[in-house]
Amino acid sequence: MKKKLRTIFAWVLVSLFLQFGAYSFLENKVAKVLGPVAEAGPITERLEATIPGTDFENVQVSYAKDYLAYTENGTLKIFNLKKEKMVFEKKAPGNDNTMGVLNYQWLPDRDTLVYFYGKKNPNPVTYVTVPVDPVVPPVTTPPKSTVPLNPEDPNQKPDKQVEEEVKPKVQTKTVPKYGNPQITELYTLELPNSDEDTAPDDRFNQTINEFPAGGKIDEFVVSTSTNLIYLTIKNGSTERLMEIDVMKNVRTLNKTGETIDSMAASDRYGTLFITSKVGGTKQVISLGVGNRHTISKNANDRVIGVLDGKVYIGEVQNNVLVKIKSTEDRSEIKDNPSFQTEWEGSIPFNNVSTLIGSEGQIVIYSQQTANVITAGKLEEIPLLGDENYISDDGAELIQLKKSGTSTIVELKPLKD
């Protein structure tokens, strides 16, 4: 009897182990579908390609490091670096180089480019018919009937002047209605795997009616977790901070007379952090849903970036970065949060670009040098190209060297 019980018990244990293994396998499979596991690290490539042309602007490499976006003579171009061929071009409408692609940005988690396209409105003035306030003539008392009414005569009628009422006529007029002389459109360009020959999917999203005609996009950031796009648009002496969401809502966020020196969007909550200047007051401000909070009142502070729950603020004195500090990126922001010092030292901060890499490294680079701060330690990396760019994840160096009428593009990890 005891032997039978031991046998049954052993088979029960084996059954439980098999069930547990099966459930774990299924759970892992479902987890991968519902929430894919992030890559172990950023994608890096080592490759070299020759591209026709030499006058490239706004050079950006895609998430997978296989496509290069740039503008040349007002035309947006996408070049497949692995196959060394042009796969997409978008020119300005007609011969108007003031229009066309205004700015663009690769999404940080896929080979998709978001861009704005401007063109002239063919019908900036339309005409509509509107009612005019009627002119009512003065009321006058009509003369009385000269013929006395005979109450016994059923055919006798009063004078028409007495019978008719004064009825004003409804009048209309045609007036001009002035619209935005510029049509600004938002597109997403989805690129296939670079090994394929499938054409990119150039998809129209929406028209931005609030975009000021002739405005130039100065800064452009995307929060993919919340599907929010933030723009700073300069038009003459005025500047506008605009928010666009996936539901096609557009909001203007900045105050009258406020200028934006730098900005970064939270990758978790979509909160925007800006270096704001109103009159003589310069502060770091957060802009959430319908509210503003003061992050720092120090006039030397400026936003560097936001990543993985941290907001990075740099202190700049006389064009030299002397300190980097951070505060927690929260769903509910409060005024004057506490800071933690991440680094102190001295880095020239004139004509530089800044970013927070995917592994938490802080990158400040010019055309000659990349300064990389990792866990509070600074490393200087010389840049040898005629033009040098670093990918948004801080992992890839893009070096451009001119060769006759072409440009040699070399990609390699920033830190070998």
Secondary structure as UniProt FT lines:
FT   HELIX           2..34
FT   STRAND          47..52
FT   STRAND          57..61
FT   TURN            63..64
FT   STRAND          67..72
FT   TURN            73..74
FT   STRAND          75..80
FT   TURN            81..84
FT   STRAND          85..90
FT   TURN            94..95
FT   TURN            97..98
FT   STRAND          100..106
FT   TURN            108..109
FT   STRAND          112..120
FT   STRAND          125..132
FT   TURN            151..152
FT   TURN            154..155
FT   HELIX           160..163
FT   STRAND          171..178
FT   STRAND          182..190
FT   TURN            194..195
FT   STRAND          201..207
FT   TURN            209..210
FT   TURN            213..214
FT   STRAND          216..223
FT   TURN            224..227
FT   STRAND          228..235
FT   TURN            236..237
FT   STRAND          238..245
FT   TURN            246..247
FT   STRAND          250..252
FT   TURN            256..257
FT   STRAND          258..265
FT   TURN            267..269
FT   STRAND          272..278
FT   TURN            279..280
FT   STRAND          281..287
FT   STRAND          292..296
FT   TURN            299..300
FT   STRAND          301..307
FT   TURN            308..309
FT   STRAND          310..317
FT   TURN            318..319
FT   STRAND          320..328
FT   STRAND          340..348
FT   STRAND          353..356
FT   TURN            358..359
FT   STRAND          362..365
FT   STRAND          369..374
FT   TURN            375..376
FT   STRAND          377..382
FT   STRAND          387..390
FT   TURN            392..393
FT   STRAND          396..403
FT   TURN            404..405
FT   STRAND          406..413
//
